[in-house]
């Protein structure tokens, strides 16, 4: 009996020692000045500034519960949630080994994203994130003013965190365009380049009946439900993507055929303008049609938004915006827009 108790005690002691030296993970107690990569309360964050060595800068700011880029550009909110998740949960595993230190510093000095985190109290964190993945998909980070970079990761995840700190606007911006809820819209104007009889001007004042005017007054009464349906659709308009190649943009503005210009004003916001062009036929064109002697893509259009951004729009969303003046005096309802992820 005594031997059994002795064996049991030995097993317990061996089990404890095995756990302590093999399985137990010590919580590193790093100096916050050396490894300040984690934000304890992400709800306090008001701004995140991302800057790279190529001069690209993205300022992410929280406004009325949603995040915007550079004060005016709507972003994909799920992308921002991923960034906040990284800021809250990423942690240092260990400092970069002395033998690798110089090489990592050299690499980071040539290719990094500077991250600055702000709350109402001011700047709380400044650190650099390598744009090149470390072995095993880990991430090198360096706190501003620190002597050594650290290997950083998310718990239980094999994710290269550098991707979450992208300074490319195309990685952030939402594909939702000219976003507005029906009760926010004050005015919509659609002017067709070659079919002015279909152009219209819609005024929507709060607590007043909307007014739609065109080149020739209609003899039919305005279909208010149809107008309201049209206004509701403006919260569900997406583009397929943004085009950054300036050569294509210059060619488009000088040589391509314009369909119409859409202007939309919502309360407490600047006027937005979208000029829509027929898209030239390309390798990816599935269907085409002719305008005069020229052939164009049947399914896609090119848009030029607020004189700065060129984008691709499919036919469905172009048609939602490009209604005609007589349609607002017809009896049936407008089509609805399909739902897309925010």
Buried (B, 14 or more C-beta within 10 A) or exposed (E): EEEEEEEEEEEEEEEEEEEEEEEEEEEEEBEEEBBBBBBEEBEEBBBBBBBBEEEEEBBBBBEEEEBBBBEEBBBBEEBBEBBBBBBBBBBBEEBBEEEBBEEBBEBBEEEBBBBBBBBEEEEBBBBBBBBBBBEEEBBBBBBEEBEBBBBBBBEEEEBBBBBBBBBEBEBBBBBBBBBBEBEBBBBBBBBBBEEEEBBBBBBBEEEEEBEBBBEEEEEEEBBEEBBBBBBBBBBBBBBEEBBEEEEBBEEBBEEBBBBBBBBBBBEEEEEBBBBBBBBBBEEEBEEEEEEEEEBBBBBBBBBBBBEEBBBBBEBEBBEBBBBBBBBBBEEEEBEEBEEEEE
